[in-house]
């Protein structure tokens, strides 16, 4: 479990809990590194998706891949 606290001027404190599952026993530092690396990859996927419009691609509808 990861506890995240966000403080912004003029706003109430936001406290969030995130849960991660792993088959490997990790120290807190190792878990933090693994989470940061995972979100680094996910953010890259989001940038590619937005810049290249992958969600707008119609290849995955019906027989689009075969037709392509």
Secondary structure, DSSP 8 states (H G I E B T S, - for coil): -EEEEE--TTS--EEEEE----SS---HHHHHHHHHHHHHHHHHHHHHHHHHTGGG--TTSTTHHHH-
